[in-house]
Amino acid sequence: MIAGSAHQISIDAIRIKLDLGEPLSFDEGLHLYENVDIHTLGELANSVREKLHGRDAYYNINLHINYTNYCVLRCKFCSFYRPFAKENAHDRNSAEDGGDGYELSVEEIVSRAKRAYSAGATEVHMVGGLHPKTPFSYYTDVCSAVKKACPHMHIKAFTAIEIIHFSRIAKPRLSIEQVLVQLREAGLGSMPGGGAEIFDDRVHEETFKNKVGETEWFEVHRVAHELGIFTNATMLYGHVETPAERIKHLIKLRDHQEASLRQRKAAFNCVVPLSFVPDHSQLSHLAGPSGLDDLKTLAISRLMCPNIPHIKAFWIMQSPKLAQVSLNWGVDDIDGTVVYYDITKREGGGGTTHQELSVDDLKRLIVESGCKPVERDTLYRRVIRDEDRWQVEGEGWSVPIEPAENSYPLDNPNHLVELRTNAEENRAS
């Protein structure tokens, strides 16, 4: 054990608080970052993880769809956005966006979702840039069309930042609650946690000053939770923020969760710490977080947020190998098959949008870490499979599986996606 800080915080005292389920203070969280070795952090974080989940580790069969990379924002950490060409608005080869800007039609999105659903996917995850011209009706049409084509596929879509954008572009303008109600009626099941970045005024001003801040982000999630819509929460780390600012961010998530659990119909399902990938962003001169920093941040997220049930290592951001290691550092979820992801390209063969792990890959990573693979749906209910059908545990319906062909034309974001699946691989362990 490393010696205590100037405040003489001891690991023994921290361990007692964790055993009692008491929240750690800011000073204790900062002490974990600055004075505690990586192995002790893993031991502490795993003690919390195993109280909640034992050795279960979760994955899901999902498909990501990024419906546009046009965005009115210019966040310095983002390499995904493309400036929207004001003239020739629908010319995808315009000089302003470099020729690689895109907008997916409702039909294209439904085709992707339907192929994945037929092959056994339980979730579609949809986020995109803040397009300046697309009407709000597009987003409700997307949800209703996907839900009609894939009735039991869970739609997890639209970050808090997108929800605020929808409220502003709607004619007439809508409140956050009105936007969420209309999306839920169209088929929205839950929301991801993107757009949180780091809840700090200095970091906000330096890296994403044109984006709404923490007050607005929390307001969207508060309304969603009051309506009974479950959401996730994120933290983008490894750019210009300090360890102290990370701890403050996590405490704010914990405090919001406490209020939601006490007085709202829904809450955060999980925290997803996102490892900053500097390549091709305006912050490309930064090194980004190391593997040790990834592990440390994942473990401390588990320790600082004991009231949020799950900690996810999104393998796209941390890499499959580090996500695997993190299952012994407090993490209990490594996300899913993903298949298509355009926002960050750490993995996937030199920048391709085809970023996929098969079910066999996911289960192997989990088993090799000493954990038990558990397939979940978006709300962490267990999924049961046989050779040709799947269902959510406790539900009276089931969905037939029609295995897709093994071809993946994913070099271009307008190509259709096929989700690899194999009935033998997909059986629940």
C-alpha positions as a printed Julia matrix, in Angstrom:
429×3 Matrix{Float64}:
   0.0     0.0     0.0
   1.25    3.49   -0.86
   1.48    6.02    1.94
  -1.45    8.32    2.63
  -1.82   11.88    1.38
  -1.32   15.09    3.32
  -4.78   14.56    4.79
  -3.67   11.13    6.06
  -6.41    9.3     4.19
  -5.91    5.59    4.71
  -6.8     2.71    2.45
  -8.17    0.88    5.47
 -10.65    3.71    6.12
 -11.66    3.72    2.45
 -12.12   -0.04    2.52
 -14.41    0.23    5.57
 -16.54    2.87    3.87
 -16.85    0.69    0.76
 -17.84   -2.32    2.86
 -20.55   -0.22    4.53
 -21.77    1.13    1.19
 -20.93    4.71    2.12
 -19.98    7.17   -0.67
 -16.37    8.27   -0.9
 -15.54   11.95   -0.51
 -13.83   14.15   -3.1
 -10.57   13.99   -1.13
 -10.76   10.21   -0.95
 -11.4     9.97   -4.7
  -8.47   12.23   -5.48
  -6.31   10.21   -3.11
  -7.17    7.1    -5.12
  -5.91    8.81   -8.28
  -2.75   10.28   -6.81
  -1.54    7.87   -4.14
  -2.88    4.35   -4.65
  -1.23    1.71   -6.82
  -3.09    0.1    -9.7
  -3.34   -3.31   -8.05
  -4.92   -1.94   -4.88
  -7.39    0.02   -7.02
  -8.33   -3.2    -8.79
  -8.84   -5.0    -5.5
 -11.05   -2.23   -4.13
 -13.08   -1.81   -7.31
 -13.61   -5.53   -7.67
 -14.92   -5.74   -4.12
 -17.73   -3.38   -5.15
 -18.24   -5.07   -8.52
 -18.56   -8.53   -7.0
 -21.03   -7.39   -4.34
 -23.25   -6.15   -7.16
 -22.7    -8.77   -9.87
 -20.5   -11.58   -8.62
 -18.41  -12.8   -11.57
 -21.11  -12.11  -14.17
 -19.96   -9.95  -17.08
 -22.48   -8.53  -19.52
 -22.54   -8.14  -23.28
 -25.26   -7.55  -25.83
 -25.92   -8.06  -29.52
 -26.39   -4.58  -30.86
 -25.95   -2.39  -33.9
 -24.77    1.21  -33.87
 -26.05    3.63  -36.49
 -24.61    7.13  -36.86
 -27.26    8.8   -38.97
 -25.25   11.91  -39.95
 -21.82   13.39  -39.35
 -22.92   16.91  -40.22
 -22.87   19.01  -37.06
 -23.24   22.67  -36.17
 -20.8    22.25  -33.26
 -17.0    22.35  -33.49
 -15.86   20.49  -30.38
 -12.06   20.34  -30.26
 -11.96   16.71  -29.16
 -14.2    15.5   -32.02
 -12.89   14.03  -35.27
 -16.36   12.88  -36.36
 -18.17   16.09  -37.31
 -18.22   17.62  -40.77
 -19.27   21.22  -41.49
 -22.58   21.41  -43.3
 -22.49   22.91  -46.81
 -25.0    25.76  -46.79
 -25.31   25.65  -50.55
 -26.19   22.42  -52.33
 -27.34   21.14  -48.95
 -27.77   17.54  -50.06
 -24.66   17.29  -52.2
 -22.58   14.69  -50.37
 -19.49   15.63  -52.39
 -19.47   19.3   -51.4
 -16.08   20.94  -50.95
 -16.92   22.21  -47.47
 -17.2    18.78  -45.87
 -14.32   17.24  -47.82
 -16.61   14.86  -49.65
 -17.21   12.55  -46.7
 -20.22   14.17  -45.09
 -23.38   12.07  -45.07
 -27.03   11.91  -44.03
 -28.86    8.6   -43.86
 -32.46    8.42  -44.99
 -35.15    6.81  -42.86
 -35.22    3.93  -45.34
 -31.46    3.37  -45.05
 -31.66    3.29  -41.26
 -34.57    0.86  -41.29
 -32.74   -1.42  -43.72
 -29.73   -1.57  -41.43
 -31.81   -2.16  -38.32
 -33.97   -4.8   -39.98
 -30.96   -6.81  -41.17
 -29.46   -6.79  -37.69
 -32.8    -7.64  -36.05
 -33.35  -10.56  -38.41
 -29.9   -11.85  -37.49
 -30.57  -11.68  -33.76
 -29.69   -8.17  -32.56
 -31.69   -6.94  -29.57
 -30.68   -3.26  -29.67
 -30.1    -0.46  -32.14
 -28.05    2.45  -30.82
 -28.52    5.66  -32.84
 -26.67    8.96  -32.39
 -25.37   11.58  -34.78
 -24.31   15.16  -35.32
 -26.57   18.18  -34.85
 -27.75   18.63  -38.42
 -28.88   22.23  -39.04
 -31.55   21.43  -41.65
 -33.13   18.1   -40.73
 -36.6    18.63  -39.17
 -37.65   17.09  -35.86
 -40.15   14.9   -37.7
 -37.21   12.96  -39.19
 -36.24   11.66  -35.74
 -39.74   10.57  -34.77
 -40.14    8.99  -38.2
 -36.89    7.05  -37.69
 -38.08    5.69  -34.35
 -41.55    4.75  -35.55
 -40.25    3.14  -38.75
 -37.63    1.07  -36.91
 -40.16    0.02  -34.28
 -42.64   -1.04  -36.97
 -40.02   -3.07  -38.85
 -38.37   -4.48  -35.69
 -41.07   -4.58  -32.99
 -38.95   -6.12  -30.21
 -35.69   -4.32  -30.97
 -34.87   -1.82  -28.22
 -34.19    1.67  -29.55
 -31.48    3.42  -27.54
 -30.97    6.77  -29.18
 -30.16   10.46  -28.98
 -27.86   12.05  -26.42
 -28.99   14.91  -24.2
 -27.28   17.29  -26.62
 -29.38   15.97  -29.49
 -32.58   16.22  -27.43
 -31.88   19.91  -26.73
 -31.18   20.45  -30.44
 -34.51   18.81  -31.32
 -36.36   21.11  -28.92
 -34.87   24.13  -30.68
 -35.48   23.05  -34.27
 -39.05   21.84  -33.71
 -41.75   24.1   -35.19
 -43.26   25.27  -32.98
 -40.48   24.88  -30.43
 -40.99   22.14  -27.91
 -39.96   21.64  -24.31
 -37.54   18.87  -23.38
 -40.44   16.9   -21.94
 -42.51   17.29  -25.11
 -39.58   16.1   -27.25
 -39.02   13.05  -25.06
 -42.71   12.18  -24.92
 -43.04   12.33  -28.7
 -39.91   10.22  -29.19
 -41.09    7.66  -26.64
 -44.47    7.43  -28.34
 -42.62    6.82  -31.62
 -40.62    3.95  -30.13
 -37.65    5.33  -28.16
 -36.78    2.92  -25.35
 -33.84    4.56  -23.56
 -31.04    7.08  -24.05
 -27.25    6.84  -24.17
 -25.15    9.1   -21.96
 -23.06   10.97  -24.52
 -22.36   14.67  -24.48
 -21.44   14.87  -20.81
 -17.7    15.22  -21.52
 -16.36   16.78  -18.27
 -18.61   18.81  -15.98
 -16.29   21.76  -15.45
 -16.5    25.35  -16.67
 -12.79   25.59  -17.52
 -12.8    22.39  -19.58
 -16.08   23.4   -21.23
 -14.66   26.76  -22.3
 -11.43   25.26  -23.62
 -12.71   22.25  -25.53
 -16.46   22.45  -26.29
 -17.65   25.98  -25.51
 -20.36   25.99  -28.19
 -22.03   22.92  -26.69
 -24.51   23.12  -23.83
 -23.01   22.4   -20.44
 -23.76   20.35  -17.37
 -26.9    22.21  -16.29
 -28.67   21.43  -19.54
 -27.28   17.87  -19.72
 -28.58   17.03  -16.26
 -31.93   18.7   -17.01
 -32.53   16.35  -19.95
 -31.66   13.31  -17.86
 -33.79   14.55  -14.98
 -36.82   14.88  -17.25
 -36.11   11.5   -18.86
 -35.92    9.84  -15.45
 -39.13   11.53  -14.32
 -40.83   10.13  -17.42
 -39.52    6.64  -16.69
 -36.89    6.64  -19.46
 -33.66    4.96  -18.36
 -30.41    6.53  -19.49
 -26.65    6.05  -19.3
 -23.96    8.51  -18.21
 -20.52    9.14  -19.7
 -17.25   10.89  -18.9
 -14.75   11.72  -21.63
 -11.32   11.63  -19.99
  -7.69   11.95  -21.03
  -7.63   15.36  -22.76
  -7.26   18.69  -20.88
  -9.05   17.77  -17.64
  -7.35   17.02  -14.33
  -7.93   14.06  -11.98
  -9.7    16.45   -9.6
 -12.13   17.43  -12.36
 -12.82   13.77  -13.13
 -13.67   13.12   -9.48
 -16.02   16.12   -9.35
 -17.71   14.85  -12.52
 -18.3    11.41  -11.01
 -19.66   12.88   -7.78
 -22.17   14.95   -9.77
 -23.34   11.78  -11.54
 -23.63   10.02   -8.19
 -25.64   12.87   -6.69
 -28.05   12.92   -9.64
 -28.47    9.16   -9.35
 -29.27    9.45   -5.66
 -32.08   11.91   -6.46
 -33.4     9.74   -9.3
 -33.46    6.61   -7.17
 -35.25    8.48   -4.42
 -37.93   10.33   -6.35
 -37.98    9.48  -10.08
 -39.34    6.59  -12.13
 -36.02    5.76  -13.82
 -32.3     6.35  -13.31
 -28.86    5.78  -14.82
 -28.26    2.18  -15.88
 -24.5     2.54  -16.15
 -21.5     4.84  -16.27
 -19.44    4.65  -19.46
 -16.0     6.26  -19.05
 -14.82    7.13  -22.57
 -11.09    7.15  -23.31
 -10.16   10.18  -25.43
  -8.69    9.3   -28.84
  -6.86   12.4   -30.1
  -6.22   11.33  -33.71
  -7.57   13.76  -36.34
  -9.13   16.09  -33.75
  -8.09   19.64  -32.91
  -6.42   18.14  -29.83
  -4.32   15.68  -31.83
  -1.16   17.06  -30.23
  -2.19   15.44  -26.94
  -1.07   11.93  -26.11
  -4.42   10.71  -24.78
  -4.7     8.43  -21.75
  -2.36    5.5   -21.2
  -3.58    1.99  -20.55
  -2.84    2.42  -16.86
  -4.87    5.63  -16.83
  -7.74    3.76  -18.51
  -7.7     1.06  -15.85
  -7.36    3.58  -13.04
 -10.29    5.66  -14.31
 -12.55    2.66  -14.83
 -11.79    1.38  -11.32
 -12.28    4.77   -9.68
 -15.57    5.24  -11.56
 -16.78    2.02   -9.93
 -15.61    3.21   -6.51
 -17.07    6.71   -6.73
 -20.48    5.67   -8.09
 -21.66    2.67   -6.04
 -25.31    3.65   -6.58
 -25.06    3.3   -10.37
 -25.35   -0.45  -11.0
 -23.04   -0.97  -13.97
 -19.67    0.28  -15.21
 -19.06   -0.28  -18.9
 -15.74   -0.45  -20.72
 -16.75    0.47  -24.27
 -14.24   -1.68  -26.14
 -14.26    0.68  -29.12
 -12.65    3.35  -26.94
 -10.44    1.34  -24.57
  -9.67   -1.53  -27.0
 -10.9    -5.13  -26.58
  -7.8    -6.24  -24.69
  -7.95   -3.47  -22.1
 -11.71   -3.93  -21.77
 -10.98   -7.57  -20.99
  -8.45   -6.66  -18.28
 -10.87   -4.11  -16.82
 -13.3    -6.91  -15.92
 -10.99   -7.43  -12.94
 -10.8    -3.69  -12.2
 -14.43   -3.03  -11.34
 -16.02   -3.24  -14.81
 -18.93   -5.63  -15.39
 -19.96   -4.76  -18.98
 -17.96   -4.61  -22.24
 -20.86   -3.53  -24.49
 -21.66   -5.54  -27.58
 -21.11   -6.45  -31.19
 -21.41   -2.77  -32.32
 -20.68   -3.64  -36.02
 -20.66   -0.06  -37.31
 -19.09    2.91  -35.54
 -18.01    6.15  -37.18
 -17.33    8.46  -34.23
 -13.99    7.03  -33.1
 -11.7     4.74  -35.08
  -9.11    3.38  -32.66
  -9.83   -0.16  -33.86
 -11.17   -1.53  -37.12
  -8.39   -1.73  -39.69
  -6.98    1.69  -40.45
 -10.03    3.79  -39.86
 -12.87    1.75  -41.31
 -16.35    2.21  -39.87
 -16.68   -1.58  -39.64
 -15.8    -2.1   -35.98
 -17.19   -5.39  -34.76
 -16.69   -8.16  -32.27
 -18.58  -11.38  -32.82
 -20.48  -13.0   -29.97
 -17.75  -15.62  -29.82
 -15.14  -12.87  -29.46
 -17.06  -11.21  -26.62
 -17.64  -14.45  -24.75
 -14.0   -15.49  -25.15
 -12.78  -12.18  -23.72
 -15.1   -12.6   -20.74
 -14.26  -16.25  -20.06
 -10.52  -15.62  -20.32
 -10.87  -12.91  -17.67
 -12.36  -15.43  -15.26
 -15.93  -14.17  -15.58
 -19.23  -15.7   -16.7
 -20.7   -14.28  -19.94
 -24.28  -13.05  -19.58
 -26.14  -11.74  -22.6
 -28.35   -8.8   -21.62
 -30.81   -6.52  -23.32
 -30.45   -2.74  -23.07
 -32.1    -2.64  -19.64
 -29.9    -5.46  -18.29
 -32.54   -8.15  -18.47
 -31.19  -11.55  -19.45
 -31.6   -12.72  -23.03
 -32.34  -16.4   -23.64
 -31.44  -18.0   -26.99
 -31.75  -21.31  -28.74
 -30.79  -22.24  -32.3
 -33.4   -20.1   -34.0
 -35.08  -17.73  -31.52
 -34.33  -15.28  -28.72
 -36.4   -13.74  -25.97
 -35.98  -11.56  -22.91
 -36.29  -13.53  -19.68
 -39.79  -13.24  -18.26
 -41.38  -11.95  -21.46
 -44.07  -13.89  -23.29
 -42.81  -13.15  -26.81
 -39.85  -14.46  -28.8
 -38.12  -13.37  -32.0
 -37.02  -15.7   -34.81
 -33.41  -15.51  -36.01
 -32.55  -15.54  -39.7
 -28.73  -15.78  -39.87
 -27.18  -13.18  -42.17
 -24.64  -13.91  -44.86
 -21.0   -13.32  -44.03
 -20.49  -10.22  -46.14
 -19.88   -6.77  -44.72
 -19.83   -3.91  -47.24
 -18.91   -1.29  -44.65
 -16.25    0.88  -46.26
 -18.85    3.57  -46.89
 -21.37    4.81  -44.3
 -24.19    4.48  -46.82
 -23.71    0.76  -47.28
 -25.93   -1.65  -45.45
 -24.77   -3.51  -42.38
 -25.0    -7.23  -41.79
 -24.6    -8.5   -38.26
 -22.54  -11.64  -37.96
 -24.21  -14.19  -35.81
 -24.01  -17.9   -35.25
 -26.73  -19.69  -33.35
 -24.24  -21.91  -31.57
 -22.16  -18.91  -30.44
 -25.21  -16.98  -29.34
 -26.55  -19.53  -26.85
 -26.65  -18.16  -23.37
 -24.0   -19.62  -21.13
